[in-house]
Amino acid sequence: MTGHTLGTSVLLATLLGSMLPAQAARPTEVQEAQVAAKAANVLCTFARTAESNKQPSRAHDAYRLVLAQYDDQNKAARVGLGFRLVDGTWQAPTDPATPPADTATARQKSTVETAWRSCTKQLGKLHRELGFALWKSDEAAARRHLERGLRLDPDDARSHELLGHEEVNGFRGDAQQIAFVRRLLAIRQQAATAREQEFEVRDLPASEMPKELQATGLPFAGARSQRFTYWVVESPEAARAAVLWAERAFALLQFLFGDDSPGRLQPSLQWNCVVRTDAQRDTLLQSGAAMRGKLSAEEARAFGGLVFDVRNGQASWSMYDVAHDADMAVGHATKRCCRRINPALSEGLVHAMTWLLCGTTRCRFGTIPKTYSGTFELPPSDPEKWLERLQDLIDTGEAWPLVQLPRERLDGFRDDVRLEVWSFVLWLLARHPSDWQELVLQLNKNDMLPETAAAAFQTALGRDVAEVEAEWHEWARRGSPIGKATRLR
């Protein structure tokens, strides 16, 4: 697992823009040059901390930022990046983009992350104080520096007031941040509405039971709504509840997909059936090979459910306790109705939907791993624990890089990746409400290389993946003001 989580150079380059103005000989330029010199020293100090704690990648990011944004002649930064002074001329290294490998321990990663937070606060203060000093003489430059300061250290009330920032749910921010907060709050309100929504549901007679289920001899009870059909052992009430929760999920998905919902949102299964016990599952699997698909009986028993072929399409069976009926119905509706979505991010969407509608994150999907041993151990499904774990990973610099998440395989889905895709998809739905579908479509490719995944972010969102990662982490991290405004906890 990499310890490099923040994409330092991309993040700060995005936040700070060009330090020096295009026009020379302005009074503002002198003050900006003074700030640039101080900022370069702050970043070089951080870089030395990263180096001494065996994270050269973080040091290289800071040095590159010094040269790109503050002081392109800075000797410490040039030496740190491998430049050599030959006959009075600096020569760049042959491969400047590849620093030595990070070998930091968890404690060292935490030290570097703490140093980085201190660094950003110092940089934010430099820009904020310059913004205040310039407010009466050069308001345009002052606004630029105040905005940069808030990106680095977002809690300064005076900066927000001078910039005329709106306040939503106790949070003040720029137009993009306010739009994000409002959209996520709107999604949560829509979920609350869908949670109480009623749909027409009818019980199904035994005569309409599919032949595959009749062959099991199990006492299934059925229910059908406009889009979904469920057969549940011995429980017409559970069957009715399942189709009701599936319809509620579909209603929320229609809101999230917007105008694109007819083309990318469509139920794909003829029916679903639910059993409760190992014995019932074994009876079902022994009734016919069709229920196992291409798996052996032993492999099929390792799963909590499977999709298999039936007349005119596909159906599914699942096994779970009645306490998880709502979560599983929402998860199945999400997974089976959404088309052309990257498989790993599809898992994140499933968890986002069950969290929004049910407050749970139980439903998950996977395939047989290459090192199959006959059993799987599911990670805990408590969203509070997931969030705490994610925030620990961000704080210590141990979170998987965003470019890795869509590359995760379903036959070996790692626990930390699972909770990261849950959080990222929640953020993505609100931050890019018009573009998220294009991103998950662009990422829907087999065996992607990291550069392929990075290119998909640029194509779909018009943003560098490291910039996206940094903004998502800022929302998700412990104590985040914008996270609090969206009622993340």
Salt bridges, closest charged atoms under 4 A:
GLU32 OE2 - ARG144 NH2 2.76
GLU32 OE2 - HIS145 NE2 2.59
ASP61 OD2 - HIS4 NE2 2.74
ASP61 OD1 - ARG64 NH2 2.47
GLU113 OE1 - ARG58 NH1 3.25
GLU129 OE2 - LYS125 NZ 3.97
ASP138 OD2 - ARG26 NH1 2.71
GLU139 OE2 - ARG143 NE 3.03
ASP153 OD1 - LYS121 NZ 3.31
ASP153 OD2 - ARG128 NH1 3.65
ASP156 OD1 - ARG128 NE 3.73
GLU166 OE1 - ARG182 NH2 2.86
ASP174 OD2 - ARG151 NH2 2.61
GLU198 OE2 - ARG248 NH2 3.49
ASP203 OD1 - ARG240 NH1 2.88
GLU208 OE1 - ARG202 NH2 3.81
GLU208 OE1 - ARG224 NH1 3.35
GLU247 OE1 - ARG227 NH1 2.73
ASP278 OD1 - ARG281 NH1 3.70
ASP282 OD1 - ARG281 NH2 3.13
ASP282 OD1 - ARG301 NE 2.92
ASP325 OD1 - ARG276 NH1 2.87
GLU347 OE2 - LYS335 NZ 3.34
GLU347 OE1 - ARG418 NH1 2.65
ASP382 OD2 - LYS385 NZ 3.47
GLU384 OE1 - ARG489 NH2 2.61
GLU388 OE2 - ARG489 NH2 3.60
ASP392 OD1 - ARG478 NH2 2.85
ASP395 OD1 - ARG117 NH1 3.98
ASP395 OD1 - ARG477 NH1 3.88
ASP395 OD2 - ARG478 NH1 2.52
GLU408 OE1 - ARG414 NH2 2.59
ASP411 OD2 - ARG409 NH2 2.89
ASP416 OD2 - ARG389 NH2 2.84
ASP435 OD2 - HIS432 ND1 3.96
GLU438 OE1 - ARG264 NH2 3.95
ASP447 OD1 - ARG409 NH1 3.84
GLU467 OE2 - ARG463 NE 3.13
GLU471 OE2 - ARG431 NE 2.49
GLU471 OE1 - ARG463 NH2 2.43
GLU474 OE1 - ARG477 NE 3.36
